[in-house]
Amino acid sequence: MAATGLELAERTLHLADGSTVPYDGLILATGVRPRRLPGEGAHVLRTLEDALTLRERLTPGRRLVVVGAGFLGAEAAAVAWRLGARVTLLEPASVPLAHAVGAEVGQVLAQAHVDRGVDLRCGVTVTEVTEDGVRLADGEVIDADEVLVAIGSLPNTEWLEGSGLPVGDGVVCDEYCEAARNVYAAGDVARWYNPLFGTSMRIEHRTNAAEQGMAAARNLLHPEARKPFAPVPYFWSDQYDMKVQAYGFLRGHDEVAVVAGDLAERRFVAVYRTGDRVSGALAVGMPPKAIRQWRQAIASGAAWHEAVRSEVSATEA
Ligand SMILES: Cc1cc2nc3c(=O)[nH]c(=O)nc-3n(C[C@H](O)[C@H](O)[C@H](O)COP(=O)(O)OP(=O)(O)OC[C@H]3O[C@@H](n4cnc5c(N)ncnc54)[C@H](O)[C@@H]3O)c2cc1C
């Protein structure tokens, strides 16, 4: 049953069938939904059913256009390629994922698609889905049998309009995941202040959703022992034979340094600096322990110059 409205003062939820539910405490975990493009007939990926429907259509030789070369689009492209589909991957940025992982690392990840014959086209904007495929901003139509739109997501917060709850790209919470008295949020829909990084963030990863759900519940039920939710975010991504793992908050970083392995071989650990601190680490094709030590550096707010210098001298020794 969908919740359709919230009255903070009355501590009451309104439901789609017209009924109401009173509460003493509330945790909002309504997640996100895929962003779409104008036009009919494109796939999106959010549910198991979405994935099964798309997989059924991807018989060998079928032409798939994937709009958006973020992690979702890139993983879908890799699976479709394995199924024998002819894949075109379209991305408006000049380097896929550059905003998230930096241009150098983004380029390395992109090359894995190009090497396999995926037609990766960067710097192109798709304006609509048509009967024949997709139309680009310059009017060109790219033909496709199937189109997957993977251009990000929108937090499910519309139903909170008028409630007085702070909403802005997610439910805005403090460091305890509290948005209003006894109202907490968790998971993809929560934008909370993470004191470890000194910034607000909204994380769309499973481990975060699980950990934040537990943290929000603990803080709601034991207000006398509330703790700030200050995790080191973690995600992974499997593409072809590449396993990508990352810790920290990489967005908005100032510098990237490769501290182990080699970018060209797609086996490396890259660490990220924000200000004078180690803010993130990303590994490709490395054992988990190669990156785990960096999780500790991020969690302890390690100074960049000390952490990276000692790692480089240890590698050289
Ligand atoms: C294709 C895909 C692949 C992914 N792969 C990975 C991965 O490899 N690793 C990783 O870490 N993460 C991955 N994720 C992200 C991960 O799935 C999410 O971070 C996680 O599901 C978030 O959990 P959540 O509980 O916040 O939201 P959700 O799982 O989206 O749950 C929200 C629920 O709220 C319901 N809801 C929405 N509005 C209302 C309303 N008004 N009233 C009542 N209920 C409502 C929704 O129907 C839904 O059931 C992937 C996501 C997608 C889509």
The ligand as an SDF file (V2000), in Angstrom:
LIG
                    3D

 53 58  0  0  0  0  0  0  0  0999 V2000
   19.6730   -2.5260  -11.7150 C   0  0  0  0  0  0  0  0  0  0  0  0
   20.2980   -2.1460  -10.3960 C   0  0  0  0  0  0  0  0  0  0  0  0
   21.5030   -2.7090  -10.0190 C   0  0  0  0  0  0  0  0  0  0  0  0
   22.0800   -2.3990   -8.7980 C   0  0  0  0  0  0  0  0  0  0  0  0
   23.2610   -2.9750   -8.4700 N   0  0  0  0  0  0  0  0  0  0  0  0
   23.8280   -2.6880   -7.2990 C   0  0  0  0  0  0  0  0  0  0  0  0
   25.0760   -3.2740   -6.9300 C   0  0  0  0  0  0  0  0  0  0  0  0
   25.6680   -4.0590   -7.6770 O   0  0  0  0  0  0  0  0  0  0  0  0
   25.6090   -2.9680   -5.7140 N   0  0  0  0  0  0  0  0  0  0  0  0
   24.9840   -2.0980   -4.8600 C   0  0  0  0  0  0  0  0  0  0  0  0
   25.5120   -1.8380   -3.7810 O   0  0  0  0  0  0  0  0  0  0  0  0
   23.8060   -1.5180   -5.1790 N   0  0  0  0  0  0  0  0  0  0  0  0
   23.2210   -1.7810   -6.3720 C   0  0  0  0  0  0  0  0  0  0  0  0
   22.0370   -1.1900   -6.7010 N   0  0  0  0  0  0  0  0  0  0  0  0
   21.4210   -0.2270   -5.7670 C   0  0  0  0  0  0  0  0  0  0  0  0
   20.5790   -0.9140   -4.7080 C   0  0  0  0  0  0  0  0  0  0  0  0
   19.6420   -1.7540   -5.3290 O   0  0  0  0  0  0  0  0  0  0  0  0
   19.8540    0.1670   -3.8940 C   0  0  0  0  0  0  0  0  0  0  0  0
   20.8240    1.0050   -3.2850 O   0  0  0  0  0  0  0  0  0  0  0  0
   18.9550   -0.4020   -2.7970 C   0  0  0  0  0  0  0  0  0  0  0  0
   17.9580   -1.2210   -3.3450 O   0  0  0  0  0  0  0  0  0  0  0  0
   18.2940    0.7400   -2.0230 C   0  0  0  0  0  0  0  0  0  0  0  0
   17.4250    0.2290   -1.0670 O   0  0  0  0  0  0  0  0  0  0  0  0
   16.2320    1.1260   -0.5200 P   0  0  0  0  0  0  0  0  0  0  0  0
   15.5420    0.2690    0.4880 O   0  0  0  0  0  0  0  0  0  0  0  0
   16.6990    2.4680   -0.1400 O   0  0  0  0  0  0  0  0  0  0  0  0
   15.2630    1.3880   -1.7860 O   0  0  0  0  0  0  0  0  0  0  0  0
   14.4380    0.3330   -2.6680 P   0  0  0  0  0  0  0  0  0  0  0  0
   15.0840   -0.9940   -2.6880 O   0  0  0  0  0  0  0  0  0  0  0  0
   14.1910    1.0410   -3.9700 O   0  0  0  0  0  0  0  0  0  0  0  0
   13.0620    0.1940   -1.8710 O   0  0  0  0  0  0  0  0  0  0  0  0
   12.1400    1.2700   -1.7770 C   0  0  0  0  0  0  0  0  0  0  0  0
   10.7400    0.6870   -1.6410 C   0  0  0  0  0  0  0  0  0  0  0  0
    9.8190    1.7300   -1.3160 O   0  0  0  0  0  0  0  0  0  0  0  0
    8.6430    1.5700   -2.0930 C   0  0  0  0  0  0  0  0  0  0  0  0
    7.9450    2.8640   -2.1980 N   0  0  0  0  0  0  0  0  0  0  0  0
    8.2370    3.9190   -3.0170 C   0  0  0  0  0  0  0  0  0  0  0  0
    7.3520    4.9260   -2.8170 N   0  0  0  0  0  0  0  0  0  0  0  0
    6.5030    4.5200   -1.8480 C   0  0  0  0  0  0  0  0  0  0  0  0
    5.3610    5.1030   -1.2000 C   0  0  0  0  0  0  0  0  0  0  0  0
    4.9330    6.3230   -1.4970 N   0  0  0  0  0  0  0  0  0  0  0  0
    4.7270    4.3560   -0.2450 N   0  0  0  0  0  0  0  0  0  0  0  0
    5.1720    3.1100    0.0830 C   0  0  0  0  0  0  0  0  0  0  0  0
    6.2330    2.5180   -0.4810 N   0  0  0  0  0  0  0  0  0  0  0  0
    6.8880    3.2140   -1.4540 C   0  0  0  0  0  0  0  0  0  0  0  0
    9.1550    1.0510   -3.4070 C   0  0  0  0  0  0  0  0  0  0  0  0
    8.1150    0.4300   -4.1400 O   0  0  0  0  0  0  0  0  0  0  0  0
   10.2360    0.0650   -2.9410 C   0  0  0  0  0  0  0  0  0  0  0  0
    9.6940   -1.1900   -2.6600 O   0  0  0  0  0  0  0  0  0  0  0  0
   21.4410   -1.4790   -7.9310 C   0  0  0  0  0  0  0  0  0  0  0  0
   20.2250   -0.8850   -8.3110 C   0  0  0  0  0  0  0  0  0  0  0  0
   19.6660   -1.1920   -9.5390 C   0  0  0  0  0  0  0  0  0  0  0  0
   18.3690   -0.5390   -9.9510 C   0  0  0  0  0  0  0  0  0  0  0  0
  1  2  1  0
  2  3  1  0
  2 52  2  0
  3  4  2  0
  4  5  1  0
  4 50  1  0
  5  6  2  0
  6  7  1  0
  6 13  1  0
  7  8  2  0
  7  9  1  0
  9 10  1  0
 10 11  2  0
 10 12  1  0
 12 13  2  0
 13 14  1  0
 14 15  1  0
 14 50  1  0
 15 16  1  0
 16 17  1  0
 16 18  1  0
 18 19  1  0
 18 20  1  0
 20 21  1  0
 20 22  1  0
 22 23  1  0
 23 24  1  0
 24 25  2  0
 24 26  1  0
 24 27  1  0
 27 28  1  0
 28 29  2  0
 28 30  1  0
 28 31  1  0
 31 32  1  0
 32 33  1  0
 33 34  1  0
 33 48  1  0
 34 35  1  0
 35 36  1  0
 35 46  1  0
 36 37  1  0
 36 45  1  0
 37 38  2  0
 38 39  1  0
 39 40  1  0
 39 45  2  0
 40 41  1  0
 40 42  2  0
 42 43  1  0
 43 44  2  0
 44 45  1  0
 46 47  1  0
 46 48  1  0
 48 49  1  0
 50 51  2  0
 51 52  1  0
 52 53  1  0
M  END
$$$$
